[in-house]
Each structure stands twice: as structure tokens, then as C-alpha cells.
Amino acid sequence: MNRPLHHPTLRDWAMLLVLTLLWGSAYAFIKHAVISFSPAALIFVRIGVAAILLTGWTYARGHRLPPLNDKRWLWFGALGLFGNALPFFLISWGQQTIDSALTGILIATMPLTTIALAHIFVPGEQMNARRLAGFLLGFAGVVVLLGPVALRGLGGTGLFAQLGVLGAAVCYGINAVLARLLPDTPPSLSGAGMLIMAALLALPFGVWDMAQMEPAPASAWMSVLWLAIGPTAFATVLLMQIARTAGPSFLATVNYLTPIAAVVTGLLIGETIGWNALLALTIILGGVWLARKKPAPPPV
């Protein structure tokens, strides 16, 4: 039986603000961590610690992981791949070259990817004229962000890094669709299961890279551990709580706030934001708003 939703309260808004700050500032911590950690080593520590924390929290709430022959582990594996392991790697790899603010703007395209994929895989979520217009507007924002170099088909590490982060946004869109199709499972249990599977996927590459890397300074370790505790484990708990009490429509507000938080955080740590990035952010968020806007109710 579904739990009834209530109108967002001050507590819901406070949790949403904390979630926004956790996700929006995460890219600045990643930018610092990738100076000392390889992307594979970073995501292994981040996901592994988060998996331990969230599994402990899940058991404390009285839930138990399903047996290994339960088909939901296949779902957890797919969710862990597209929701954690692969996008975390692509973002960390991209941020070796590009700034944290630009990363946050590129990730803002995730809802557009979700809408396009839901049109194919989710019944009742077919594309209409409004969603298509929003998708095309958001795509125009990406073109503005990547610039004329991308349109001419030229390369460069900066362009490939941006495309990698866009690939992470696509992964998050796939994950959102998979989460809708997941067999009925308590949210805390599915969150713990996907992190466990993501940690297993990251294990061989992470252990190999950690064995090869030079000792990292304490500040880099603190950044990675904070990414595990804050933007991964704690943020997952907040995400599930907000979705449970205030509903997914209210939760979608974070898609507009997180890239803004990423830009502000980038400015605070000394990054330079070009006019094209700010224009692209405005266009992308406009496309997301248009694509997600609910149609007006028919006249009575």
C-alpha cells in the first residue's frame, strides 16, 4: 500500500536544500580528489564506504538483503552500473580536465535523457509536442555549452571530457528508468543493493589502481571519504525520504537547484564561468522545465 503524500513542509524543503548542497558541491570535492586518486580508485573507495554505511542503516531499520538467487540482484547490478559505478567513473575522469561548475551544468541534462528513454521503455510516458520541444531546447543548450568546436567535429581533451560527463548524465537517465521498472522493493534496500553491486563492479579496477598509486595526502582522502559519506550515503537516505513523504514531483526540483549550486561552488573555489556556460545553463534548465511541465487541466 502506497504511503499518502503531503504538501511539502519546511522539513521537506530543508532536506531538499541539504540534498542540493551535497550534490552541487560534490564536483568540487571530486576536482580536488582526482589530483591524487585515479578515477577507478576514487570511485571504489567512495562507493565501497557508502555501501557499508547504507547497508548498516538498512539493517538498522529492520530490512534484510534478499537471498543471492533473488532476481532483484540482477536489477541491483544494473542500477549499480548505471547509477553509481559508470557515471561516477565518467565524472571523475572528465574532471581531470574540466572544472566542477561545468560538470554540474552538463549533468543538468539528465532529466532530458530520462524523458527520451521513458518514451521508449515506460508505458504512459510517451513523448508529446511539449516534451519534444523541451528536449530540443535542452539539446540546444548543450550545443551552446560545447561550442562551435564540437559542431566542426574537432577534438581535444576538453571536448572528450565534456562528452564523458554527458555520458554520465545518460547513465543517470537510464538508472531513473530502471528504478521505475524495479520490482517492488523498499527504497533503503534497493539503495543498499545497488551500492553493493556497484562496489563489486569497481573492485578489480579500484584495487589495481590503488596498488599502483603514490600515497595520497590527507586532504585527498578526506575529500573521497566525504564524497562517500555525504553526497553518496547520506544523500541516498535524503533522496528516499523526500520521495516517500513529498513525492517525486517535488523531488524533481533538485534538478534545477543542483547545477546552480555547482556553479556557485565553482566560483567559490576560484573557477571562472564563461558567458556561454551561464547561457547554456539557462537554456538547459528552460528545456527541463518545458519538458517536465504538466499540461493545463481541461476546462470543466
N, C-alpha and C positions, 0 to 999 in steps of 0.2 A: 504494500500500500504506500503510495507516494505521500510524503510529508507536505502539508499545505504551506505555501509560501506566504510571506507577509510583505508589506511595503517596507522598503529599505529603511532601517533605523540608523541612528547616529553610530551605533556599534558596527553596523554593516559598512557604513561609509568609512569609519576608522580602519576597519580591516582592509577595505579596498585601497585606501591610501597607503597603508603599510605594504600591501602586495605590490602596488605600483612602484614604491620606492625600492623594494627589494629587487624587482625585475629590472627597473630602469637603471639602477646603479650597478647591477651585476656586470655590465660590459666594461665598466671602469676597472673593476677588480680583475676581470679576465685579461684586460690590456696589461695590467701590472704582472699578473702571474705568468703570461706567456713569454716574458723576458727570460725566465729561469726554467720553466716547465715546457716540455713539448706538448702539443695538443693532446696526444694519446695519454701521456702521464697525468696531465691536468684532469681530464675527464674521468680517468679511472679513480683517482683519489676523491674527486668531487662526488661522483655517483656512488662509489663504494661506501663512503661515510654517510651519505644521505640515505642509502638503502638500509644501513644498520639502524639509524635513528628512526626512520619511518616504520620499519618493521617492529621495533620495540614499542613505538607508540601504538601501532595497530594491535599488538598483543595485549597491551595495557588496557585497550578498550574492549577486550573480550573476543576479538576476532582471531581466527586461525587460518594459516595458509592452506590452500586446497592440496590434496594429495598430488603426487607428481604425474599420475595418469589422468588428471583432470584436464579437459581440453582448454580450459581457461589459461593454462600456462602458454599455449601457443599464442593466444591473444596477448598475454603479458609480454611475450617475446617480441611481437610486432609493435606493441605500444612502447616497449623499452628501446627498440631500434629507432623508431621514427619520432618518439617523444623525448628521448634523452641522448642515447649514445651517438647517433649520427648527427643530429643538429648541434649538440654540444661540441663535437669534434669540428664541424664545419665553421662554427662561430669562432672557436679558439684558433683554428688555422687561419681564418680570414683576419682576425685581429692581430696577427703577427705583422700585418701590413697596413690595415686601415684603422681609423680611430673608433672609439667606443660610441660616440654620438651617431656617426654614420651607420654603425651596426644596428643601433636601435631603430633608426629610420627604415632601414631595409627590412628588419623583422616586422615592421608595422604592416607589411603586405600580407601577413599570414591569414587574416580573415578573408581576403580576396581568394586566396588559394583554397580555403575551406569551402567557400561558396561554389567555386568551379568544380571541385571534387564531389561535393554533396549533390550537385546537379546530376552526376552520373551514378552515384552509389547509394544515395539516401532517398527512399520514397518520400514524395511530398515536398522535396527541396529543389524542384526543377527551376532552371534559370528563366527569368522573365525579363521584360524590357528594362525595368528599373535596375535589377541586379546586373544585367549585362552592361548597362551604362556605367554603373559604379565600378565594375571590373575594368572596363576600358579606361575610365578616368584614373583609376589606381595604376594601371599599366603605364599610362602617360606620365604619371609621377615618377615611376621607376626609370623611364627613358630620360626625363629631366635630370634625375639623380646620377645615372651612369654617364650622361653627357654624350656629345656628338662622337667621341672616340669609339664608343660601343656601336653606334649606328654605322660607322665606317668599317666595322669589323676588325679594328685594330686590337692588339692585345696589351699585355702589361700586367705586372703582378697586382697592381691596384685593382684593375678590372676583374681579374680572376678571383681575387679575394672577395670583391663585392658579389660576384656571381655565386661564390661559395656560400656567403651569408644568405643570399636569396634562396639557395638550395636548402638551407636550414629552415627558412620560412615555409618552403614547400613541405618539408618533413613535418613541421608543426601542423600544417593543414591536413596532411594525411593522418596524423595522430588524432586530430579532432574528429575526423570522420570515423576512424576506427573506434574511438571512445564511444561514439553514438551507437555503434553496432555491437559493442561488447555485451556478452550475456550478462544477465542481472548479477551484479557483484557489489558489495559495499564499497563505497569510494575509497576508504582508507586501505582496504585490502587490495584493490586494483592498483592504487598508487604504490604500495609496498611491492607488489608483484612485478610491476613494470620496472621499478628501480633495481630489484634483484636481478632481473633478466638483463637490464642494461649494464649492470656491473659485470656480469658474466661475459657479455659481449666485449666490454672494454678491457677485460682482464689480461688476455695474452699480449695485446699491443702495449697496454699501460705498464705491465711488469717489465717487458723488454726495454722500453724507453727509460724507465726509472733506473734500471740496472746500468744503462749507458750514460746517464746524465751526470753532470757535475753537481756537487752538493748545492742545494738552493738556499738562499738567505731566509732568515726567519720571516721577513715581511712577505715573501712569496708564499711560504707555507701558510701564513695567516690569511692571505687572500684566498688560497684554494680552500682552506677549511671553512672560511666564511661563506664561500660560494656553495659548499655542501650544506652548511647549517641553515643559512638564511634563504638565498634565492632558490634553493632546491628543496630541502626537507621542510622547513617552516612554511615556505611559500606554498608547497603542496597541501599542507594542512589548512592554510587560509583559503586556498582555492576551493577545496572541498566544502569548507564551512560556509563560504559565501554562496556557492552554488546550491547548497542544501537549504539555506534559510531565505536568501533573497532571489535566487533563481538565475538562470544563465543569461537572461537579457540584461539584468543589472551587472552581472559579472563582465559582460562584453564591453562595459565602459572602460575596462583596463586596457583594451586595445588602443584607445585614444590617448590615455594618460601615460602609458609606459614609454612610448617614443619621445614624448615631451620631457619626461624625467631623464631619459638617456641623454638628450641634448643638453639639458641644464647641468647634469653631472659632468658631461664632457667639457662644458665651458668652465666649470669649477676647477677641473684638473688641468686647465690650460690649453685645451684643444681649440682649434679655430674652425668655426662653422661657416661655410660659404653661403652666398645668397641662393645658389642653386639647390643646396641641401634643404634650406628652410622652405623654399618654394616647393620642392618635391614633397616634403613632409606635409605641407598644406594640401597639395593635390591628392596624395595618397590617403590622408585621413578623410578628405572630402569624398573620395571614391568608396572608402569603407563605410562612411555614414550613408551614402546613397544606396549602396548595395544592401545594407542591413536595415534600412528604413522600412518600417511596416506600412503597408498600404492603408490609405484612409478607409474607415468603415463605410459601407454603403449607406446611403440615406434611408432613414426609416420611413 
